[in-house]
C-alpha cells in the first residue's frame, strides 16, 4: 500500500518511558558517591583506632565499636533508604538483562527491604531506651569500682553516641576510660548530618536486668512495638519487589526516539508479525541490479515441505513467484488449491532458503529469501512470497512491484542515500520525499532501526520494516530495494564482533548464493560490492563496526576498483558509516586515520566519484579531495552526507575551518543522486555532459538546500 493512502504508521508498543534514567542515576550515585564516602569513613575510623594506644584503659582493646559505627551510618540518615533503593535497582537491572531469574531477584529485594525496615524500627526502639548502636566489649573493672562479690571482668554495652554500661548490677565508668573510637558517633561528611566527633558524657549509667543491646532481642522488640507500621510497609515492599522483578525481564532499550519495553509490556501489545501470514517482504540489491534481485520475507511459522511428491522433489517449503504482470490473489489467506495454477499464472517460481532468527525468544521468527536471477534489464516485475504450512495449505504475502536497473554503460537512473534513521515525524517526511523521486534503489548507511544489539528489540525492526514498506513505496507503486552498510547501533558499538550484530546480517542478504546457515549473522561479510548495470560500481563497506578497515577489506576495495577500471565502469561509489572527513570534532580518530591511510589513497587512485558518509547527524559536503588534499585539477572524490535521515542532531558545533569542508548544515536530509540524466530528479541541476552525476540534498519539506554537479 502506498503512502498516498495516508495510513498512520504502526503504533509503538507500550513504552516505559525513561525507565532507565532513575536506575542509572541511583546506581551512579551509589557507586561513585555513597560508597567512596563510606570507604573514607571506614579508613578514617581505622586510622583513629590505630593511633589510639589506650594504655591502662579498663576496656579490652580486642573488641571495637567499628562495625556498629559503620552500621549506624546506614541506619541513621536518608542514605540508608537511598542505599537500599540503589541495591534494589541494581538487582532489577540484573533481572532485566537476564543475569539472574526474576524470582531470585524478587527474594533478594524482598529480604533486603523488609530487613531494612526491621533494622530501622530497631534503631528507633534503641533510641527510645536511651541507646543507639552498641557493641559488647569485655570490661576489666577497676577494684575501686567493683562491689564485693561482683566479677572483676564482665561484658558491657558501649553505645556509639553515648556510653552506657549494662549488667545485672549498676556499674559506673567514666568516659575518659573509653577508647576514642567508641566516642565517635558518626562521621557526618560535610553535609551537616552530624558532627565529626561527639564526646561522650562524663558519666552514664544504665540500670536494668535486661538491657536492649542484644541484636536479635532488640530487633524483635522494635518490630513488636511497631507492628502496625511493620506489617503494611513490609507488604508494600514485597509487592513492589514482585511487580518490579516480574515486569523487568527482557528489557529493550531503544533510542531515537527513546523508549524502554520489557517482555511484560510487549505482551500487552499484539505483534506486527502474526502466525499464518507473511509479515514483512522487501528487496535488497544483489551483485548486479540489472539482471537479479533478492526478495526476502519473514514468517512466524516454519515453512514446511508438503507431502506431495512434486513439492518434495523441489524441497519446496518457502517460495517466491514473479512475472511481468500483476495477479490479484488474496493476501495472507490460507489457500488449499493446487499451487501449480498460481505458479502457471505468474510463470516463474523460485525456491526460498530459510533460517531461524534464534535471537528472538518471545516468539518464533523465520527469515526466507529468494535469489532471483536471469531478469531483464530496465524491466518491471511483480513479486509475491509464500510458504507451505503443516496442513499442506500455503500462504501468500502481498504482491510487490520492483524494477531492474538499465544495463548499458550510459543508462540513466537515480537513487537516494542517507543514514542514521529514526522513527519520528522528520524521518516519515524524508521517507515520503525519497519515494517521491522514484529512486531505483536506496542506500542506507547504518544506524537503521537503533535496536542497539538488544535481542529483545526485535519489534523495533518490525516497526521499521512496516514503515519502510508503507512510506518507501513510490507514487507509481514501486518498492525500493535497499543496499545497506552496518552502523554502530546495529552492533554493540564500534570495534564489535560479527556475532554482536544480531539482526542486521540475518535480515538483509545482500549477495547471491548465501547459504541458509544458522550462524548467518556471524558468517556473512559486512562489506560487499554491487553493480548497477555496466555503468556503476557501488561498494558497501564496514567502517570498523565489525571489520577492521585494513587487511582483507582494503584488499577487497582494491580488487573491486581494479576490476572496475579494467571493465571500464565509469561511475564508482562507496558507502560506509563513520566519516573519514567529519564536519565536526572527530569522535573516533582511529577510524578516520585508518580510513585515510588505507582507503583514501585507493579512492583517489581509482577515481571514486563519491563516498557517502554518515554517523555524525548533520549534513556536510567536502571539496573534491585527491591524495589527501584538496584537488587542484577539478577531479577528485566528493565526501558527502554525515547521516541525518530524520535523526535528531547531536547539536554539536560544525567546524567549517577544516581544510576539506565546503559546506555543512545542522539539518535532517537525504541525498538524491542522479546518474547519466539531462536533469536532476528534483530539477535543481541540468547536466552539462551526458555523464554528469548530480547530487541534491533534500530537506524534510522537499526543498533542495544544496546541490552539486560532478563529471566522471
C-alpha positions in Angstrom: 0.0 0.0 0.0 1.3 3.4 -0.9 1.8 6.2 1.5 -0.6 8.2 -0.5 -3.4 6.5 1.4 -2.2 8.5 4.5 -2.4 5.4 6.7 -0.7 6.3 10.0 2.5 4.4 10.9 2.2 1.4 13.1 1.8 2.2 16.8 4.8 1.8 19.0 4.3 -0.7 21.9 3.6 0.5 25.4 7.0 2.0 26.4 8.1 2.5 30.0 9.5 6.0 29.1 12.8 6.9 30.7 12.6 3.8 32.9 16.3 3.6 32.7 17.1 7.1 33.9 16.3 6.8 37.7 18.1 3.4 37.8 21.2 4.9 36.2 21.2 8.0 38.5 20.8 5.9 41.6 23.4 3.4 40.6 25.9 6.1 39.7 25.3 7.9 43.0 25.8 4.6 44.9 29.0 3.6 43.1 30.7 6.9 42.7 29.4 9.0 45.7 28.0 7.0 48.6 30.4 4.0 48.6 33.5 6.2 48.3 32.3 8.4 51.2 31.7 5.4 53.4 35.1 3.9 52.5 36.6 7.2 53.6 34.7 6.9 56.9 35.9 3.3 57.4 39.6 4.2 56.7 39.3 7.2 59.0 37.9 5.1 61.8 40.7 2.6 61.3 43.3 5.3 61.3 41.8 6.8 64.5 41.8 3.4 66.2 45.4 2.6 65.2 46.6 6.0 66.6 44.9 5.4 69.9 47.0 3.5 72.4 44.6 3.4 75.4 47.1 2.0 77.7 45.6 1.5 81.1 42.1 1.7 79.7 39.7 -0.5 81.6 38.3 -1.7 78.2 39.8 -4.6 76.5 41.0 -3.4 73.1 40.5 -6.7 71.4 36.9 -5.7 70.6 35.9 -2.5 69.0 32.9 -0.5 68.0 34.0 -0.2 64.4 31.3 -2.3 62.8 28.4 -0.8 64.7 29.7 2.6 63.7 29.5 1.7 60.1 26.1 0.1 60.5 24.8 3.2 62.2 25.8 5.4 59.2 23.4 3.4 57.1 20.6 3.4 59.7 20.7 7.0 60.7 20.2 9.0 57.6 18.3 9.2 54.4 21.2 7.5 52.7 20.1 4.3 54.4 17.0 4.0 52.2 18.9 5.5 49.4 21.3 2.6 49.5 18.6 0.0 49.8 16.8 1.5 46.8 20.1 1.6 44.8 20.9 -2.0 45.5 17.3 -3.0 44.7 17.5 -1.2 41.4 20.8 -2.9 40.6 19.1 -6.3 41.3 16.3 -5.2 38.9 19.0 -4.4 36.3 20.4 -7.9 36.7 16.9 -9.4 36.2 16.2 -7.1 33.3 19.3 -8.2 31.4 18.6 -11.9 32.3 21.6 -12.2 34.6 19.5 -13.8 37.4 16.0 -15.2 37.3 13.2 -12.9 38.2 12.1 -15.0 41.2 15.7 -14.9 42.7 15.7 -11.1 42.3 12.3 -11.0 44.0 13.6 -12.9 47.0 16.7 -10.7 47.3 14.8 -7.4 47.1 12.1 -8.6 49.5 14.6 -9.7 52.1 16.7 -6.5 51.6 13.8 -4.1 52.0 12.0 -6.0 54.8 15.2 -6.3 56.8 15.9 -2.7 56.2 12.6 -1.8 57.6 13.2 -4.0 60.6 16.6 -2.5 61.3 15.1 1.0 61.1 12.4 0.1 63.7 15.1 -1.5 65.9 17.1 1.7 65.8 14.0 3.7 66.8 13.4 1.3 69.7 17.0 1.7 70.9 16.8 5.4 70.8 13.6 5.3 73.0 15.6 3.3 75.5 18.3 5.9 75.5 20.6 3.7 73.4 21.8 3.8 69.9 24.0 1.3 68.2 26.1 -0.5 70.8 28.7 -3.1 70.9 29.8 -5.6 73.6 33.3 -5.3 74.9 35.0 -7.2 77.7 35.3 -4.9 80.7 38.1 -5.2 83.3 36.6 -3.3 86.2 39.0 -1.4 88.5 39.0 -2.7 92.0 37.7 0.6 93.3 34.5 0.3 91.3 33.6 -3.3 92.0 31.4 -4.2 94.9 32.1 -7.3 97.0 31.1 -10.5 95.3 30.9 -8.9 91.8 33.1 -10.2 89.0 36.2 -8.2 88.0 35.5 -8.9 84.3 32.1 -8.6 82.6 30.6 -7.6 79.3 29.4 -4.1 78.9 27.4 -2.3 76.2 29.1 0.8 74.9 26.8 2.9 72.8 28.1 4.7 69.7 26.6 8.1 70.5 26.7 7.9 74.3 28.3 5.2 76.5 26.1 3.0 78.6 27.1 0.2 80.8 24.8 -2.7 81.3 25.0 -5.7 83.5 23.0 -7.4 86.2 24.2 -4.6 88.6 24.9 -1.0 88.2 28.5 0.0 87.2 29.7 3.5 86.6 32.5 4.1 84.2 34.0 7.5 83.2 34.0 8.4 79.6 37.7 9.0 79.8 38.3 5.3 80.2 36.6 4.6 76.8 38.7 4.3 73.6 38.4 7.2 71.2 36.6 5.1 68.5 33.7 4.5 70.9 33.3 8.2 71.4 32.6 8.8 67.8 29.0 8.9 66.8 29.5 9.1 63.1 31.5 11.0 60.5 28.8 13.2 59.1 30.7 14.3 56.0 30.2 18.0 55.1 26.5 17.6 54.5 25.8 18.5 58.1 24.0 15.3 59.2 26.1 15.1 62.3 29.3 16.3 63.9 32.6 14.6 63.0 33.1 13.6 66.7 30.8 13.7 69.6 32.4 13.2 73.0 30.6 11.0 75.4 29.2 12.4 78.6 31.3 12.3 81.7 29.3 9.6 83.3 26.4 7.5 82.4 24.6 4.6 83.9 22.1 2.1 82.6 20.1 0.2 85.2 18.1 -2.8 84.4 18.4 -6.5 84.3 17.8 -6.8 80.6 19.5 -4.1 78.5 18.3 -4.0 74.9 21.8 -4.5 73.5 21.2 -8.0 72.1 20.8 -7.7 68.3 18.0 -10.1 67.8 16.3 -9.2 71.0 16.3 -5.5 70.1 15.2 -6.4 66.6 12.2 -8.4 67.9 11.4 -5.6 70.3 11.5 -3.0 67.6 9.2 -5.0 65.3 6.8 -5.9 68.1 6.4 -2.4 69.4 5.6 -1.1 65.9 3.8 -4.0 64.3 1.2 -1.8 62.8 3.9 0.0 60.8 6.0 -3.0 60.0 3.2 -5.2 58.5 1.7 -2.8 55.9 5.1 -1.5 54.8 6.5 -5.0 54.5 3.5 -5.9 52.4 4.1 -2.8 50.2 7.8 -3.6 49.8 7.2 -7.3 48.9 4.5 -6.3 46.4 6.8 -3.7 44.8 9.6 -6.3 44.6 7.2 -8.7 42.9 6.0 -6.2 40.3 9.4 -4.8 39.5 11.1 -8.2 39.1 8.2 -9.8 37.2 8.0 -6.9 34.8 11.7 -6.4 34.3 12.9 -9.4 32.3 13.5 -9.0 28.6 14.4 -5.3 28.7 14.7 -3.5 25.3 16.3 0.0 25.4 15.5 1.9 22.2 16.8 5.4 21.2 15.6 7.9 18.6 13.0 8.0 20.0 13.8 6.8 23.5 11.6 4.0 24.7 12.1 1.1 27.0 10.0 -2.1 26.9 10.1 -5.4 28.7 8.7 -8.8 27.9 5.7 -8.0 30.0 4.9 -4.6 28.3 5.4 -6.2 24.9 2.9 -8.9 25.8 0.3 -6.2 26.2 0.5 -5.3 22.5 -0.1 -7.6 19.5 3.0 -8.4 17.4 3.3 -7.0 13.9 4.3 -10.4 12.8 1.3 -12.8 13.2 1.2 -16.6 12.6 -0.2 -17.8 9.2 1.0 -14.7 7.4 3.9 -13.2 5.5 5.0 -10.5 7.9 7.5 -8.4 6.0 8.6 -8.7 2.4 11.3 -6.4 0.9 14.0 -6.3 -1.7 17.8 -5.9 -1.3 20.2 -5.1 -4.0 22.2 -8.1 -5.2 25.5 -8.4 -7.1 24.0 -6.8 -10.3 20.7 -5.0 -10.1 20.2 -5.1 -13.8 19.7 -8.8 -14.0 19.0 -10.1 -10.5 17.1 -9.3 -7.3 17.0 -10.6 -3.7 13.4 -10.9 -2.3 13.2 -11.5 1.5 10.2 -12.3 3.7 9.6 -13.1 7.3 7.1 -15.5 8.9 6.2 -16.8 12.4 5.6 -20.3 11.0 8.4 -22.6 9.8 7.9 -23.2 6.1 7.1 -26.9 5.7 7.7 -29.1 2.6 4.3 -30.6 1.9 3.8 -34.3 1.3 3.1 -34.0 -2.4 5.9 -35.7 -4.4 6.3 -32.8 -6.8 7.0 -30.5 -3.9 9.3 -32.8 -2.1 11.4 -33.1 -5.3 12.0 -29.4 -5.3 12.2 -29.2 -1.5 9.5 -26.6 -1.8 8.7 -25.0 1.6 9.0 -21.3 1.1 9.0 -19.7 -2.4 8.8 -16.6 -4.5 6.6 -16.1 -7.6 7.2 -13.3 -10.1 6.2 -12.2 -13.5 6.0 -9.0 -15.6 2.3 -8.5 -14.8 0.2 -8.3 -11.7 -2.1 -11.1 -10.4 -4.8 -10.3 -7.9 -4.8 -13.0 -5.2 -6.0 -12.8 -1.6 -3.1 -11.8 0.7 -2.2 -13.8 3.8 -5.2 -16.1 3.3 -4.9 -19.9 3.7 -5.1 -21.4 0.2 -5.8 -25.0 -0.3 -6.0 -25.3 -4.0 -3.1 -26.6 -6.2 -0.1 -24.2 -6.2 0.5 -25.1 -9.9 -2.4 -22.9 -11.0 -0.9 -19.8 -9.4 2.6 -20.8 -10.5 1.4 -21.0 -14.1 -0.2 -17.6 -13.8 3.0 -16.0 -12.6 5.2 -18.0 -14.9 8.2 -18.4 -12.6 8.7 -19.8 -9.1 12.0 -19.7 -7.1 12.5 -21.9 -4.0 13.5 -19.9 -0.9 16.2 -20.5 1.6 15.1 -20.2 5.3 16.9 -19.6 8.5 15.5 -19.2 12.0 16.1 -15.9 13.9 17.2 -17.6 17.1 17.8 -14.2 18.8 14.0 -13.8 19.1 12.9 -15.9 22.1 9.5 -14.5 22.8 8.1 -15.7 19.5 9.3 -17.8 16.6 10.6 -16.0 13.6 11.9 -17.3 10.3 13.7 -15.3 7.6 13.4 -16.6 4.0 14.9 -15.2 0.8 14.9 -15.9 -2.9 17.9 -15.3 -5.2 16.2 -14.3 -8.4 18.5 -14.2 -11.5 18.2 -14.0 -15.3 16.0 -10.9 -15.1 15.8 -8.5 -18.0 17.4 -5.1 -17.5 15.3 -2.0 -17.1 12.2 -4.0 -16.6 9.2 -4.1 -14.2 8.4 -7.3 -12.2 5.7 -8.3 -9.7 6.8 -10.5 -6.8 4.9 -12.4 -4.3 6.3 -14.5 -1.4 4.6 -17.6 0.0 5.1 -20.7 2.1 3.5 -24.0 3.0 2.2 -24.8 6.4 1.9 -28.1 8.2 -1.6 -28.8 6.9 -0.4 -28.7 3.3 -2.1 -25.4 2.5 0.0 -22.4 1.6 0.0 -18.7 2.5 0.8 -15.9 0.0 2.0 -12.5 1.0 1.3 -9.1 -0.6 2.4 -8.5 -4.2 5.3 -6.0 -4.6 6.4 -4.3 -7.8 10.0 -3.6 -8.5 12.2 -2.6 -11.4 15.7 -3.7 -12.5 18.5 -1.3 -13.5 19.5 -0.4 -17.0 22.4 -2.5 -18.2 24.1 -0.1 -20.7 27.1 2.0 -19.7 25.2 5.2 -20.2 21.9 4.1 -18.6 20.1 6.8 -16.6 18.9 6.1 -13.1 18.7 7.8 -9.6 18.9 6.6 -6.0 18.6 8.2 -2.6 21.1 7.8 0.2 21.4 8.6 3.9 21.9 7.1 7.3 21.1 7.4 11.0 17.4 7.0 10.7 14.7 7.5 13.4 11.0 6.8 13.7 9.8 10.4 14.2 8.0 12.8 12.0 11.2 14.0 10.3 12.0 10.5 9.2 8.5 9.9 7.9 8.6 13.1 5.8 12.0 12.2 4.4 10.9 8.7 3.5 7.9 10.2 1.6 10.2 12.7 -0.1 12.6 9.9 -1.0 9.9 7.8 -2.6 8.5 10.8 -4.5 11.7 10.9 -6.6 11.0 7.3 -7.9 14.5 6.1 -7.0 15.8 2.8 -8.4 17.2 1.9 -5.0 18.0 3.3 -1.6 21.5 3.3 0.0 21.2 3.2 3.8 24.4 3.9 5.6 23.9 2.4 9.0 22.2 3.1 12.3 19.0 1.8 10.8 16.5 0.7 13.4 18.5 1.6 16.5 18.0 -1.8 18.2 21.3 -1.3 20.0 22.1 -5.0 19.6 19.4 -6.0 22.1 17.9 -9.3 21.1 14.7 -8.2 22.8 14.4 -5.2 20.5 13.1 -7.3 17.6 9.8 -5.3 17.5 11.8 -2.2 16.7 12.8 -3.9 13.5 9.2 -4.9 12.9 8.1 -1.3 13.1 11.0 -0.2 10.9 10.0 -2.7 8.1 6.4 -1.7 8.4 7.3 1.9 8.0 9.7 1.2 5.1 7.0 -0.7 3.1 4.5 2.0 3.9 6.4 5.1 3.0 9.1 3.9 0.6 6.5 2.9 -2.0 6.8 5.3 -4.9 3.9 7.2 -6.4 4.0 4.7 -9.3 3.7 1.8 -6.8 7.3 0.5 -6.9 9.0 -0.9 -3.9 12.5 0.4 -3.3 15.3 -2.2 -3.0 18.0 -1.5 -0.3 21.7 -1.7 -0.2 22.9 -1.2 3.4 26.0 -0.6 5.5 26.3 -1.6 9.1 26.3 1.1 11.8 27.4 1.0 15.4 23.7 0.8 16.6 23.3 -2.5 14.7 26.1 -4.0 16.8 27.3 -3.2 20.3 29.2 -0.2 19.1 32.4 0.2 17.0 35.1 -2.5 17.1 32.5 -5.2 17.7 32.4 -8.8 16.5 30.1 -10.1 13.7 28.1 -12.1 16.3 27.2 -8.8 18.0 25.1 -7.8 15.1 22.1 -9.8 16.0 19.6 -8.9 13.2 21.4 -6.9 10.5 23.1 -9.7 8.7 20.2 -12.1 9.3 17.6 -9.7 7.9 19.5 -8.4 4.9 21.1 -10.9 2.5 22.9 -8.7 0.0 24.8 -11.2 -2.1 23.6 -14.1 -4.2 24.3 -17.6 -3.2 24.4 -17.1 0.6 23.9 -20.4 2.4 21.0 -21.0 4.9 23.4 -21.0 7.8 22.1 -20.8 11.4 25.0 -18.5 12.1 24.3 -16.1 9.2 24.8 -13.1 11.4 28.4 -14.2 12.0 29.2 -15.8 8.6 28.1 -13.0 6.2 30.6 -10.4 5.4 29.7 -6.8 6.3 31.3 -5.4 3.1 30.2 -6.2 -0.5 30.1 -4.8 -4.0 27.1 -4.2 -6.3 26.9 -3.3 -10.0 24.2 -1.1 -11.4 24.4 -2.5 -14.9 27.6 -1.7 -16.6 27.7 1.9 -15.5 28.3 1.9 -11.8 30.2 0.1 -9.1 28.7 0.6 -5.6 30.7 -0.7 -2.6 29.1 -1.0 0.8 31.9 -1.0 3.4 32.3 -1.5 7.1 34.0 1.4 8.9 35.3 -0.9 11.7 31.9 -1.6 13.2 32.7 -5.3 12.8 35.5 -5.5 10.4 38.9 -3.8 10.5 39.5 -1.3 7.7 42.9 -2.6 7.0 43.7 -6.1 5.7 41.1 -8.1 3.9 38.6 -5.2 3.5 41.3 -2.9 2.0 42.3 -5.8 -0.4 38.6 -6.2 -1.3 38.3 -2.5 -2.2 41.5 -2.6 -4.3 40.3 -5.7 -6.2 36.9 -4.2 -6.9 38.3 -0.8 -8.1 40.9 -2.6 -10.3 38.2 -4.7 -11.8 36.0 -1.7 -12.5 39.0 0.0 -14.1 39.6 -3.0 -16.3 36.0 -3.3 -17.3 35.7 0.5 -17.9 32.9 1.0 -15.4 32.8 4.8 -15.3 30.9 5.6 -12.1 32.2 4.4 -8.7 30.7 5.0 -5.3 31.4 3.8 -1.8 29.2 4.0 1.3 30.1 3.4 5.0 29.0 4.6 8.4 31.7 6.6 10.2 33.2 9.5 8.3 36.7 9.9 7.2 36.2 13.6 6.8 33.7 14.6 9.5 32.2 18.1 9.7 32.7 18.4 13.5 35.2 17.1 16.1 36.2 13.6 15.2 34.7 11.1 17.7 36.8 8.2 16.5 40.2 9.4 15.2 41.4 5.8 15.0 38.7 5.0 12.4 39.2 8.1 10.3 43.0 7.8 10.5 42.8 4.2 9.4 40.5 5.1 6.5 42.7 8.0 5.4 45.7 5.6 5.5 44.2 2.6 3.7 41.1 3.7 1.8 41.5 7.2 0.7 44.6 6.5 -1.4 42.7 3.8 -3.3 39.7 6.1 -3.7 42.0 8.7 -5.3 44.0 6.4 -7.4 40.9 4.7 -9.0 38.8 7.8 -9.3 36.0 7.1 -6.9 33.3 9.7 -7.7 31.7 10.0 -4.2 31.9 8.4 -0.8 28.6 8.5 1.2 29.5 9.0 4.9 27.2 9.0 8.0 27.2 8.8 11.8 27.5 12.5 12.8 23.8 13.5 12.4 24.3 16.5 10.2 24.7 17.4 6.5 28.2 18.1 5.0 29.8 18.3 1.6 33.5 18.4 1.2 35.7 19.9 -1.5 36.9 17.4 -4.1 39.8 15.5 -2.5 42.7 13.9 -4.2 45.5 12.1 -2.4 44.7 13.5 1.0 44.4 17.2 -0.1 42.1 19.5 -2.0 42.2 18.7 -5.7 43.5 21.5 -7.9 42.6 19.7 -11.1 38.8 19.7 -10.6 38.8 15.9 -10.4 38.6 14.0 -7.1 36.4 12.3 -4.6 33.4 14.0 -3.1 32.7 13.1 0.6 29.0 13.8 1.3 26.5 13.0 3.9 27.3 12.6 7.6 23.9 10.9 8.3 20.7 12.5 9.4 17.9 10.6 7.8 15.4 12.1 10.3 17.6 11.6 13.4 17.8 14.4 16.0 21.0 16.4 15.6 23.8 16.0 18.2 23.8 19.8 18.5 27.5 19.8 18.1 29.5 22.7 16.6 30.1 22.4 12.9 33.7 23.2 12.1 33.8 24.9 8.7 37.5 25.7 9.2 38.6 22.2 8.4 40.6 22.2 5.2 38.3 19.7 3.5 35.0 21.5 4.3 32.9 23.1 1.6 29.5 23.4 3.4 27.6 21.9 6.3 24.3 22.4 8.0 22.6 21.1 11.1 19.6 19.6 9.3 17.8 16.3 8.6 18.1 15.3 5.0 18.6 12.6 2.3 20.7 12.9 -0.8 19.2 12.2 -4.2 21.8 11.1 -6.8 21.1 11.2 -10.5 23.4 9.4 -13.0 23.5 9.9 -16.7 20.4 12.1 -17.0 19.8 15.5 -18.5 18.3 16.9 -15.3 18.4 16.0 -11.7 15.4 14.3 -10.1 14.4 17.4 -8.1 15.1 19.7 -11.0 17.7 21.9 -9.4 20.5 20.9 -11.8 21.0 20.5 -15.5 23.7 18.2 -16.8 26.5 19.8 -18.8 27.7 16.5 -20.2 25.7 13.2 -20.6 27.9 11.5 -18.0 27.4 14.1 -15.2 26.5 13.0 -11.7 24.1 15.3 -9.9 23.8 15.4 -6.1 20.8 17.1 -4.4 20.4 17.4 -0.6 16.7 17.2 0.2 15.1 18.5 3.5 12.0 17.3 5.3 9.8 19.6 3.3 11.2 18.5 -0.1 13.3 21.6 -0.7 16.7 21.3 -2.3 19.0 23.2 0.1 22.3 22.1 -1.5 23.3 20.7 -4.9 26.5 19.7 -6.8 27.3 18.6 -10.3 30.3 16.4 -11.0 31.6 14.9 -14.2 33.0 11.4 -14.4 
